[in-house]
Amino acid sequence: GAADDEFGRSVSVSSDGSLVVVGAPNSGSAYVFHGTIGAQVHKLVADDGADWDWFGISVSVTSDGSQVAAANIYYNILYVKIFTSKIYEHLSL
């Protein structure tokens, strides 16, 4: 990403360490990594998102890694988008 995308502004790790989610709010995205091998497995963006919309300002992953939440702030209102494990089916290596 770009130097000013604030990659790492928020980070969340599943309980077993198999999934790591990293927010990059100035790029309007959050990245999902396989915690064991470090490979990026998905880039999350809001359906209506854009750069600098702060999507990824806060991220969270459930303890089992089945759901990821990423949020953005727009005019002082917090919006949260939930992503389910269906996007991570290819994680079993």
C-alpha positions as CSV (number, residue, x, y, z in Angstrom):
1,G,0.0,0.0,0.0
2,A,0.9,3.6,0.0
3,A,3.0,5.2,2.7
4,D,0.1,7.2,4.0
5,D,-2.6,4.4,4.0
6,E,-2.1,3.8,7.8
7,F,-1.6,0.1,7.3
8,G,-1.6,-1.4,10.8
9,R,-3.7,1.3,12.4
10,S,-5.8,-1.6,13.8
11,V,-4.9,-5.3,14.2
12,S,-6.8,-8.3,15.4
13,V,-5.7,-11.9,15.7
14,S,-7.8,-15.1,16.1
15,S,-7.3,-17.0,19.4
16,D,-5.3,-19.8,17.7
17,G,-3.2,-17.3,15.6
18,S,-4.4,-18.7,12.3
19,L,-6.0,-15.4,11.1
20,V,-4.7,-11.9,11.3
21,V,-6.7,-8.8,10.2
22,V,-5.0,-5.5,9.6
23,G,-6.8,-2.2,8.9
24,A,-5.5,0.4,6.5
25,P,-8.1,3.2,6.9
26,N,-6.7,5.7,4.5
27,S,-6.9,3.2,1.7
28,G,-10.4,2.2,2.7
29,S,-9.6,-1.4,3.3
30,A,-8.7,-4.2,5.7
31,Y,-6.4,-7.1,4.9
32,V,-6.7,-10.7,6.0
33,F,-3.6,-12.8,6.4
34,H,-3.0,-16.5,7.1
35,G,-1.4,-16.2,10.5
36,T,0.8,-19.3,10.2
37,I,2.5,-18.5,6.9
38,G,1.9,-14.8,6.7
39,A,0.3,-14.8,3.2
40,Q,-2.4,-12.3,2.4
41,V,-5.6,-14.2,1.7
42,H,-8.2,-11.4,1.2
43,K,-8.6,-7.7,0.9
44,L,-11.8,-6.4,2.5
45,V,-13.5,-3.2,1.2
46,A,-16.9,-1.7,1.9
47,D,-19.3,-2.1,-1.0
48,D,-19.7,1.7,-1.2
49,G,-16.2,2.5,0.1
50,A,-13.4,4.6,-1.2
51,D,-10.0,5.7,-0.3
52,W,-9.9,7.9,2.8
53,D,-13.3,6.8,4.1
54,W,-11.6,5.3,7.1
55,F,-12.9,1.7,6.4
56,G,-10.5,-0.4,8.5
57,I,-10.2,2.2,11.3
58,S,-11.2,-0.7,13.6
59,V,-11.0,-4.4,12.9
60,S,-11.9,-7.5,14.9
61,V,-11.9,-11.2,14.3
62,T,-13.8,-13.8,16.3
63,S,-11.7,-16.2,18.4
64,D,-12.3,-19.1,15.9
65,G,-11.7,-16.9,12.8
66,S,-15.2,-17.5,11.4
67,Q,-16.1,-13.8,11.2
68,V,-14.3,-10.6,10.7
69,A,-15.7,-7.1,11.4
70,A,-14.3,-3.9,9.9
71,A,-15.6,-0.4,10.6
72,N,-15.4,3.1,9.2
73,I,-16.5,6.5,10.5
74,Y,-18.5,8.8,8.4
75,Y,-19.6,12.2,9.8
76,N,-19.0,10.9,13.4
77,I,-21.2,7.8,12.8
78,L,-19.6,4.3,13.1
79,Y,-20.5,1.8,10.4
80,V,-19.6,-1.9,10.8
81,K,-19.5,-4.5,8.1
82,I,-19.3,-8.2,9.0
83,F,-17.6,-10.7,6.7
84,T,-18.3,-14.5,7.3
85,S,-16.0,-17.4,7.0
86,K,-17.3,-18.3,3.5
87,I,-14.6,-15.9,2.1
88,Y,-12.0,-17.8,3.9
89,E,-12.8,-21.4,2.8
90,H,-9.5,-21.6,1.0
91,L,-7.5,-21.1,4.2
92,S,-7.1,-24.8,4.9
93,L,-3.6,-25.4,3.5
